[in-house]
Amino acid sequence: MHVGIGLPIGDPAALLTWARRAEAGPFTTLGLLDRLVYDNPEPLVALALLAGATSRVRVQTEVLLAPLRDTALLAKQAATLDRMSGGRLTLGVGVGGREDDHRAAGVDIRTRGRRLDGQMAVLRRLWSGEPYGEGVGPVGPLAARSGGPEVLFGGFRPAALERVARWGDGFLAAAPPSWAGGLFETVHKQWKEYGRPGAPRIVAQLNVALGPRRVVEDARTAMHAYYAFTGTPDRMVSGLLTTPRTIREAIAAFGGLGADEVMLYCYGLDPDQVDRLADAL
């Protein structure tokens, strides 16, 4: 079972410390979430810096809100980061659900799913080196990985799960083990129905905080603020795992469901959590 670290967003300048500690430990991936109207670092910019400061760990958007972005520019940015990092980019993609993000980007939230489907057709074409369209040539550079960087889709609705088989390489599951199994089964079933070879890569996510009380309270406060838009932030905060035992048990549960990797998402800012989590594993 591979285990990655989801990075906190409250102190962008500290992320280099997190990345270097993760690189020195057992972790396989660094993940970073995406919002527009929020106090968080832009993920592709931040992950480019972290990729340059490391040599082994992968960097992953979790998830990038693609409908907020220009498609050709996104193709170029993602391919550049993948090429310059030696193929270490995983592009986790989703549609997002915050009205303010879409208003700021000038995108109609009601069309975000259709827009993402159209974007994926263009992205796959551009990453294969084909021209953008009539009278417009290719958008380089080519990614290190043939056909573009690895793409995982996040989400829960049927359309989001179906995109995994239609456009993606795997699934990002921000759901607890108690109901992630049904999502995994649906993704595998649709993968076969589309005639895709092999199997989709499954990446699960756990929200964790490990350390003294101040670290846990810092994480709870940050989570509550981030999920306030849902109207039920207390429910999200209640799922925070705060002991080595519960974290190990949840990782094992995801392993039993067939997950390939688990991302331990940290909201608390203390970088010593990287070492504590490594010890807990």
N, C-alpha and C positions, 0 to 999 in steps of 0.2 A: 504494500500500500504506500503510495507516494503521499506526502503531506506538504502543503504549501502554507504561506503566511499571507493573509489579507491585511494590507497596511492601513493604519489609522490615517485620517485626513486632517487632523487638527493642527499639525505642525509640519508643513512640507519640508522645512529645512532639516528636520531630524530623520527623514526617510533614508538618507544615505547611511546613517548608522544602522537602521533596521536592515537595510539591504546587505551591508557587509557582514553583519552578524548572522543573517540567514544563510549567506553564502558559505560562511565558516561552519555552519551546522548541518543538520540532516535534511534541510528543507529543499524542495524541488522547484518552487514557483513563488513569485511575488505578485500579488494581485492588488489592483487599485480600482475603486468604484468611480462612477462618472455622474456628475450633476452639472448643470449650467448655472442655475440661480441658487448657488450655495457656496459656502466658504470652504471649498476643496480645491486641490491642485488639478489642473487639466491632465488627464491620465496619460495620453500619448507623449506629451512633453515630459512629464515626471518620469515615466517608465523609460524613456530614452536616456535620461540622465542616470537612472539606476542601472540600466543595462550596460552603460559605459563604465560604471564603477564596479561591475561584477564580470565574471567570465563563465559561470556554470549555471546559475539558477535561471529559469525562464521568467519572463515578464508577461503579465496577463491583465487585460481589461476585464472588469467584473461588475457590471457589464457596460460596454460603451454604448451610448444612446445614438446609434447610427442615424436615425431620421433627423436629428438636429444638425447634421453635418452635410456639407457639399460632398457628393459622391466621388467625383474625380479626385478631389483633394484628399479625401479619406483613403482612397486607393493608393495614392502616392505616399502619404504619411505612413501607412501600415507597411507597405512594401519596403520603404526606406528603413524603418526601424527593424524589420525582420532581417533585411540584408546586412545592416551594420552590426546587428547583434549576433550574427552567425546562425540565424534561424531560430532564435529563442523567443519569438513573439507568439503568444496565443491571443487571438482577438475574440474576447467574449462579447457578444452583441445582444442587445435587446431594444425594445421600443420605448421604454420609459412610460411613466404614468402621471407625471407632474405637469399640471397645466401651465405653471409659471415657466418651466424650462422651455416648453414649446412656444409660448408667447414671445419669450426673449429671442428665440431662434427664428421667429417668423414662420413657424410650421403649424399647420392645423393638426391638433392632436387627434382629431377624428380620422385622419388619413394615415396615421403613423404606421400601421401594419402594412397597408398597400405600398406605402413609400419604401419600407424596408425590403419588401419583396422585389420591387423594382431596382433598388440599390444593389441587392445581392446579384442580380443578373448582370449588372454593369461591372461590379467589383470582380466577379469571377472571370468575366471577359477580359478586363484590363490586366488582371494578374496573370492571365495566360499569354500576355503580350499582343493581344489583338487591338486594332484601332478602336478609339472611343466611338466613332460613328462616321457618317458620311462627311467627308471633307476634314475630318479630325483624326490625327494619327494616334499611335499608342501613348500611354501615360506610363513612363518608367519611373524608377528602375524596377527590374524584376526582383521579386522577393527571393530570399535564399532558398525557400521551399518551393518546389515546382507547383504552379497553380495558385500561389499565394500563401500567406500565413495560415496556420491552423485557426479554424473558426468554430467557436462553440456558441450555442444559443441558450439564453436564459429565458425563463418565463414559465407560466403554468397553464395558460389557455391552450385549447387544441391547436390553434394556428401556430403558436409558438413552438409547440412540440413537433408539429409537422415540418417546420422549417429545418429541424435538425437533419431529417432524412433528405429533404429536397436540396438544401444548400450547404449544410454544415459538415463538420467532422465529429461533433459531439454535443453534449448537453451539460449545462451548468445548472445545478439543482440547489436553489436556496430554500430548501425544505427540510424539516427534521426527518430522521429515519422512520418515524412512525407513519408518515404518509408519502415518503419519497419513493418507496418501492413501486407503487402504482404508476408514478411518472416514468420510472426507469422501464417498466414493462411496456408502456405505451411507446416510448422512444424506440425500443428494440423491435417492437412489432412493426412500426412504420418503416424502420430501416430495412427490414426484410421485404415489406410490401413494395418499396421503391427499387428493390433489386440491388441494393448497395452491398458491395463485398465486405467481408469482415464484420466488425461491430463498431458502433459509435463509442467514442470515449466519454466516460461519465465522470464528471467532477462535481463533488458535493461541497457544501459550505456549512460551517459551524461558527456561531458567534461565541467568542471566548474572552475571558479576562483572567489572568493568573498572576497572583501576587498579593501583597497586603491589602487591607481594606480600602485604602485610598485609590489603589489601582482599579479595583472592582467598581468603586463608586464613580470614578472618572469615566469608566467605560459605560456604566449605566446612564449617566448623565448625557454622554455623547450620543448613545443609541436613542434615548428618549427624544432628544432634539431632532435627530435625523429622521425618525419615523413619526414625528408629530403630525405630518400631513395625512397619515392614514386614519387618524382619529382614534387609533387603538395602540399607541406606543407602549403602554404597559404590557400588552400581550407579547410584543416583540422582546422587550427587556426581560420578561420572565423566562425566556428561553436561553438566556446567556449562561454558558457553562463556566464555572469558576473553580473547579477542583481537578487535579490530575486524573482522578478516577473517572469522573463523569466525561471528561474529554476522551480518555482512552476507550471507554465503553461506547461512546458515540462513533468514534472512528471505526471500532470493530464492527458496530452495527452496519455502517455504510459498506464496509468490506464484505459483510455477509450478503448485502444486497447487490453486490457486483460493481461498486464504484471503483474507479481506477486511481482517483486522487481525492483527498479531502483538503479544502482550504480552511485554515483556522483564522477567522476574521477577527481582528483586534480593533476595538474602538478606543481603548485606553492608550495614553501616549507614552507610557514607560517602556523604553526599548529593552529593558532587562527581561521583559516577557518572552523575547525570542529565546533566551537561554533557559528560562523556566520551562517553556514549552518543549524545548529540546530535551531537557531532563525528564519531563513527564512522559515523553514518548519512549 
